[in-house]
């Protein structure tokens, strides 16, 4: 479906960061709201992305015609954000009341602090020329495989081994003209880990059953995993552990970085599995990045399934990570295959130890998702997830 282009103009109003407090005493009905991207605490790309839905909802709630976010990003990060935002992909859901109205405008413009300063107390107007909205239906799929366990009782429980197989596609060319974003680190490494797990269990079955899932649409908002938890092929409570693998790269080949390592009772198995092949398993070294909630594991965790993400070793989200993260330079020939062999061996052994443990893994006490897990597995009456 392709809509006709249109020219829009009208009154605009500047509302600082566009939080609820900024709306007090302001009439925004029918106006375009202009706000700073991010929050008062952070204005980097991650902060812009994390805050944009709440800002959108507030603007719609208060009757605005649209929202313009002014970001203050360095050029390389603006390129990544614009590439991600310029094409939206979603699973249609007519019952979702949080979906924006079809005629609501949400724009991002990279600006400067000096320009933003001129908006304070100024009378603003806008004029927007659009080419219209082009919509098309895309067909994609999760890829799933199942292997039955050997124990008469434990085979009713499944360990999930998962990775997303999509990347960000074609984007802005780099200095040498390469515009293909290959995604060797994100997430060919992860898909290879799951394939390695499947090959191993196929030859040497574990006591618990195994489900292998390659998710589509992770880079567009965890689409594949969110769809699966709402449409599982068997009751979700039969998945007692999700062993997801994903990553943006590595800067320390002595490590296996496991996002959520300390949050489940399977920690000892993961530490042991990595150590057997000379790697030290550590938990999230960059909590400010919110990595636990950025991969497919969180779709399952929010439903109660214990689910960390096993990643290649990094001890900081630094320039070495950003050198390859969502960049055309993330090529297979830039990988350290001696390190990756140890990484895969650690992942496979960790998975086997979890799958063969007589004790079912779970969240550690007082984890954010423990209450959801209690509900999913029928441990206690329903209770809300902690903030």
C-alpha positions as CSV (number, residue, x, y, z in Angstrom):
1,X,0.0,0.0,0.0
2,X,1.4,3.4,-0.9
3,X,-0.1,6.6,0.4
4,X,0.0,9.9,-1.5
5,X,2.5,12.5,-0.5
6,X,1.3,15.6,1.4
7,X,2.3,19.0,2.7
8,X,1.6,19.7,6.3
9,X,2.0,23.0,8.3
10,X,0.8,24.4,11.5
11,X,1.8,25.5,15.0
12,X,4.6,23.8,17.0
13,X,5.5,23.9,20.6
14,X,8.8,23.1,22.4
15,X,8.5,20.9,25.5
16,X,12.1,20.2,26.6
17,X,12.4,16.4,26.9
18,X,8.7,15.7,26.4
19,X,8.1,14.0,29.7
20,X,4.8,14.2,31.6
21,X,6.0,17.2,33.7
22,X,6.7,19.2,30.5
23,X,3.0,19.0,29.5
24,X,1.6,20.7,32.6
25,X,-0.2,23.9,31.7
26,X,0.5,23.5,28.0
27,X,-2.2,23.2,25.2
28,X,-0.7,20.9,22.6
29,X,-3.9,19.8,20.9
30,X,-3.4,19.7,17.2
31,X,0.2,20.9,17.4
32,X,3.6,19.4,16.6
33,X,5.7,18.9,19.7
34,X,9.4,19.5,19.5
35,X,11.6,17.8,22.1
36,X,15.1,16.9,22.9
37,X,16.0,13.3,22.2
38,X,16.9,11.0,25.2
39,X,16.5,12.1,28.8
40,X,18.0,14.7,31.2
41,X,20.4,11.9,32.3
42,X,21.5,10.7,28.9
43,X,21.2,11.7,25.2
44,X,23.2,9.0,23.5
45,X,21.6,6.7,20.8
46,X,20.5,4.1,23.3
47,X,18.8,6.7,25.5
48,X,17.0,8.2,22.4
49,X,15.7,4.8,21.5
50,X,14.7,3.7,25.0
51,X,12.7,6.9,25.6
52,X,11.0,7.3,22.2
53,X,7.9,5.1,22.8
54,X,7.0,6.8,26.1
55,X,7.4,10.2,24.5
56,X,5.2,9.1,21.6
57,X,2.5,7.8,23.9
58,X,2.4,11.0,25.9
59,X,2.2,13.1,22.7
60,X,-0.8,11.1,21.4
61,X,-2.5,11.1,24.8
62,X,-2.3,14.9,24.9
63,X,-3.7,15.3,21.4
64,X,-0.6,16.3,19.5
65,X,-0.5,15.9,15.7
66,X,3.1,14.7,15.9
67,X,6.5,14.6,17.6
68,X,9.8,15.9,16.4
69,X,12.8,14.7,18.4
70,X,16.0,16.7,18.1
71,X,19.1,14.6,18.8
72,X,22.7,15.5,19.6
73,X,24.5,12.5,18.2
74,X,27.9,12.1,16.6
75,X,27.7,11.5,12.9
76,X,28.5,7.7,13.0
77,X,25.8,7.1,15.7
78,X,23.3,9.3,13.8
79,X,23.9,7.2,10.7
80,X,23.1,4.0,12.8
81,X,20.0,5.5,14.3
82,X,18.6,6.9,11.1
83,X,19.2,3.6,9.3
84,X,17.2,1.8,12.1
85,X,14.4,4.3,12.3
86,X,13.8,5.0,8.6
87,X,12.1,1.7,8.0
88,X,9.6,0.3,10.6
89,X,8.7,-3.4,10.7
90,X,6.0,-4.7,13.0
91,X,3.7,-7.6,13.4
92,X,0.1,-6.2,12.9
93,X,-2.1,-6.3,16.0
94,X,-5.4,-4.5,15.7
95,X,-5.9,-5.0,19.5
96,X,-2.8,-3.2,20.4
97,X,-3.9,0.1,21.8
98,X,-0.3,1.4,22.1
99,X,0.2,1.4,18.3
100,X,0.4,5.0,17.1
101,X,-2.4,6.5,15.1
102,X,-1.9,6.1,11.3
103,X,-1.9,9.9,10.9
104,X,0.5,10.6,13.8
105,X,4.0,12.0,12.7
106,X,7.1,10.9,14.6
107,X,10.4,12.5,13.2
108,X,14.0,12.6,14.3
109,X,16.5,15.4,13.3
110,X,20.1,15.6,14.3
111,X,20.8,19.1,15.6
112,X,23.1,21.1,17.7
113,X,22.9,22.4,21.3
114,X,23.0,26.0,20.0
115,X,20.0,25.5,17.8
116,X,18.0,23.8,20.6
117,X,18.7,26.8,22.8
118,X,16.8,29.1,20.4
119,X,13.6,27.1,20.9
120,X,13.1,28.1,24.5
121,X,10.0,30.4,24.8
122,X,10.0,31.0,21.0
123,X,6.8,31.0,18.9
124,X,7.3,28.0,16.6
125,X,5.7,26.8,13.4
126,X,6.4,23.9,11.1
127,X,6.1,22.9,7.5
128,X,6.6,19.3,6.4
129,X,6.6,17.9,2.9
130,X,6.2,14.1,2.8
131,X,6.3,11.5,0.1
132,X,3.7,9.5,1.9
133,X,4.0,6.1,3.5
134,X,4.7,2.9,1.6
135,X,3.7,-0.3,3.2
136,X,4.3,-3.8,2.1
137,X,3.8,-7.3,3.6
138,X,7.0,-9.2,4.3
139,X,7.0,-12.9,4.8
140,X,9.6,-14.2,7.3
141,X,9.9,-17.0,9.8
142,X,11.5,-18.4,12.9
143,X,13.3,-21.7,12.3
144,X,12.7,-24.3,14.9
145,X,14.1,-27.8,15.6
146,X,13.4,-30.2,18.5
147,X,15.3,-33.2,19.9
148,X,13.7,-35.4,22.5
149,X,15.6,-36.1,25.8
150,X,16.6,-39.5,27.2
151,X,15.2,-39.3,30.7
152,X,11.6,-40.6,31.1
153,X,10.7,-37.7,33.4
154,X,13.1,-34.9,32.5
155,X,12.4,-35.1,28.7
156,X,9.1,-33.3,29.4
157,X,11.3,-30.3,30.2
158,X,13.0,-28.4,27.4
159,X,16.2,-26.3,27.3
160,X,15.9,-23.7,24.6
161,X,19.1,-22.8,22.6
162,X,18.4,-19.7,20.6
163,X,20.0,-17.0,18.4
164,X,18.7,-14.4,15.9
165,X,19.7,-14.9,12.3
166,X,18.9,-11.5,10.9
167,X,21.1,-8.4,10.8
168,X,20.6,-4.8,9.6
169,X,20.9,-5.3,5.8
170,X,22.2,-2.7,3.4
171,X,23.1,0.8,4.8
172,X,25.4,3.8,4.4
173,X,28.6,2.9,2.6
174,X,31.8,3.0,4.7
175,X,35.1,4.8,3.5
176,X,35.8,2.0,1.0
177,X,32.3,1.9,-0.4
178,X,31.1,-1.2,1.4
179,X,27.4,-0.9,2.1
180,X,26.6,-4.5,3.1
181,X,26.3,-5.1,6.8
182,X,27.3,-8.8,7.1
183,X,26.8,-9.3,10.9
184,X,29.6,-11.8,11.5
185,X,29.6,-11.0,15.2
186,X,25.9,-10.0,15.3
187,X,24.8,-12.7,14.9
188,X,26.5,-15.3,12.8
189,X,28.6,-16.2,15.8
190,X,25.4,-16.9,17.7
191,X,23.7,-18.9,15.0
192,X,26.8,-21.0,14.7
193,X,26.8,-21.7,18.5
194,X,23.2,-23.0,18.3
195,X,24.0,-25.1,15.3
196,X,27.0,-26.5,17.2
197,X,24.7,-27.3,20.1
198,X,22.3,-29.1,17.8
199,X,25.0,-31.1,16.2
200,X,26.3,-32.2,19.6
201,X,23.0,-33.2,21.1
202,X,22.0,-34.9,17.9
203,X,25.0,-37.3,18.4
204,X,24.8,-37.4,22.2
205,X,21.3,-36.6,23.5
206,X,20.8,-35.0,26.9
207,X,18.3,-36.0,29.6
208,X,16.2,-32.9,29.0
209,X,14.7,-32.3,25.6
210,X,16.1,-29.5,23.4
211,X,14.4,-26.9,21.3
212,X,16.6,-24.9,18.9
213,X,15.1,-21.6,17.7
214,X,16.6,-19.2,15.2
215,X,14.7,-15.9,15.5
216,X,13.8,-13.5,12.8
217,X,13.4,-9.7,13.2
218,X,15.5,-9.3,16.3
219,X,17.1,-6.1,14.9
220,X,13.7,-4.7,14.2
221,X,12.5,-5.0,17.8
222,X,12.7,-8.7,18.9
223,X,9.8,-9.5,16.5
224,X,10.5,-13.2,16.1
225,X,10.9,-14.0,19.8
226,X,7.9,-11.8,20.8
227,X,5.8,-13.7,18.3
228,X,7.0,-17.0,19.5
229,X,6.2,-16.5,23.2
230,X,2.6,-15.6,22.2
231,X,2.4,-18.5,19.8
232,X,4.5,-21.4,21.2
233,X,4.5,-24.8,19.5
234,X,3.9,-26.4,22.9
235,X,3.1,-24.8,26.3
236,X,5.7,-22.2,27.2
237,X,6.1,-23.6,30.7
238,X,7.8,-26.7,29.3
239,X,10.8,-24.5,28.4
240,X,12.5,-24.4,31.8
241,X,15.6,-22.5,30.6
242,X,16.5,-20.3,27.6
243,X,20.2,-20.3,26.6
244,X,20.3,-17.4,24.2
245,X,23.4,-16.4,22.4
246,X,23.9,-12.9,20.8
247,X,26.5,-10.2,20.8
248,X,28.1,-7.1,19.2
249,X,31.7,-8.3,19.3
250,X,34.6,-9.0,21.7
251,X,37.6,-7.2,23.2
252,X,38.9,-9.9,25.6
253,X,39.5,-13.4,24.3
254,X,40.0,-14.8,27.8
255,X,36.3,-14.2,28.6
256,X,32.8,-15.4,27.9
257,X,30.5,-12.6,28.8
258,X,27.1,-13.9,29.9
259,X,24.4,-11.2,30.3
260,X,22.4,-12.4,33.3
261,X,25.0,-14.9,34.5
262,X,24.3,-14.2,38.2
263,X,20.5,-14.1,37.7
264,X,19.8,-17.9,37.4
265,X,20.7,-21.0,39.4
266,X,22.5,-22.4,36.3
267,X,25.4,-20.0,36.9
268,X,27.7,-22.8,38.2
269,X,27.2,-24.8,35.0
270,X,28.0,-21.9,32.8
271,X,31.1,-20.9,34.8
272,X,32.3,-24.5,34.7
273,X,31.6,-25.0,31.0
274,X,33.6,-22.0,30.0
275,X,36.4,-22.7,32.4
276,X,36.9,-26.2,31.0
277,X,38.1,-24.5,27.8
278,X,40.2,-21.8,29.4
279,X,37.6,-19.0,29.5
280,X,36.3,-17.0,32.5
281,X,32.6,-16.5,32.5
282,X,31.6,-13.0,33.7
283,X,28.3,-11.2,34.1
284,X,27.4,-7.9,32.3
285,X,30.3,-5.4,32.5
286,X,28.2,-2.6,31.0
287,X,24.9,-2.5,32.8
288,X,24.3,1.1,31.5
289,X,23.8,-0.4,28.1
290,X,20.7,-2.4,29.2
291,X,21.9,-5.4,27.3
292,X,19.7,-8.0,29.1
293,X,16.6,-6.3,27.7
294,X,18.0,-5.9,24.2
295,X,18.1,-9.4,22.9
296,X,15.6,-12.2,22.4
297,X,16.1,-13.6,25.9
298,X,14.0,-10.8,27.4
299,X,10.9,-12.0,25.5
300,X,11.1,-15.2,27.4
301,X,12.3,-13.7,30.7
302,X,9.3,-11.3,30.8
303,X,7.1,-14.4,30.6
304,X,9.1,-16.1,33.5
305,X,11.5,-18.3,31.6
306,X,15.1,-18.0,33.1
307,X,17.0,-16.8,30.1
308,X,20.5,-15.2,30.0
309,X,22.5,-14.4,26.8
310,X,25.8,-16.0,26.2
311,X,28.1,-13.5,24.4
312,X,31.7,-13.3,23.2
313,X,34.1,-11.8,25.7
314,X,34.0,-8.1,26.4
315,X,34.9,-6.2,29.6
316,X,33.6,-2.8,28.4
317,X,31.4,-1.5,25.6
318,X,34.3,0.4,24.1
319,X,35.7,1.5,20.8
320,X,36.8,-2.0,19.9
321,X,33.1,-3.1,20.2
322,X,31.8,-0.1,18.3
323,X,34.4,-0.6,15.5
324,X,32.3,-3.6,14.3
325,X,28.9,-3.2,16.0
326,X,26.3,-2.7,13.2
327,X,29.1,-1.7,10.7
328,X,30.1,-3.0,7.3
329,X,33.4,-4.0,8.8
330,X,31.8,-6.9,10.7
331,X,33.2,-9.4,8.3
332,X,33.9,-13.1,8.8
333,X,37.6,-12.7,7.9
334,X,38.1,-10.3,10.9
335,X,37.2,-13.0,13.5
336,X,39.6,-14.9,15.8
337,X,38.7,-18.5,15.1
338,X,41.0,-20.0,17.7
339,X,39.1,-18.0,20.3
340,X,35.7,-18.9,18.8
341,X,36.5,-22.6,19.0
342,X,36.8,-22.2,22.8
343,X,33.7,-20.0,22.9
344,X,31.6,-22.7,21.1
345,X,33.0,-25.5,23.2
346,X,32.2,-23.5,26.4
347,X,28.6,-22.9,25.2
348,X,28.0,-26.5,24.2
349,X,29.3,-27.9,27.5
350,X,27.4,-25.4,29.6
351,X,24.2,-26.3,27.8
352,X,24.8,-30.0,28.3
353,X,25.5,-29.5,32.1
354,X,22.2,-27.5,32.4
355,X,20.3,-30.1,30.4
356,X,21.6,-33.0,32.4
357,X,21.2,-31.5,35.9
358,X,18.5,-33.3,38.0
359,X,17.6,-29.9,39.5
360,X,15.5,-27.7,37.3
361,X,17.1,-24.2,36.9
362,X,15.3,-21.1,38.0
363,X,15.7,-17.4,38.8
364,X,17.7,-16.5,41.8
365,X,15.6,-15.2,44.7
366,X,14.3,-11.6,44.3
367,X,15.2,-11.3,40.6
368,X,13.1,-8.9,38.7
369,X,11.5,-11.8,36.8
370,X,11.2,-14.3,39.6
371,X,7.5,-13.5,40.2
372,X,6.7,-14.1,36.5
373,X,8.5,-17.4,36.7
374,X,6.5,-18.4,39.7
375,X,3.3,-17.7,37.8
376,X,4.5,-19.5,34.6
377,X,5.5,-22.7,36.4
378,X,2.7,-22.6,39.0
379,X,4.9,-22.0,42.0
380,X,2.8,-19.3,43.6
381,X,-0.4,-17.3,42.9
382,X,0.0,-14.6,40.2
383,X,2.0,-11.6,41.3
384,X,3.2,-8.5,39.4
385,X,6.8,-8.2,38.0
386,X,9.0,-6.0,40.2
387,X,10.1,-2.6,38.8
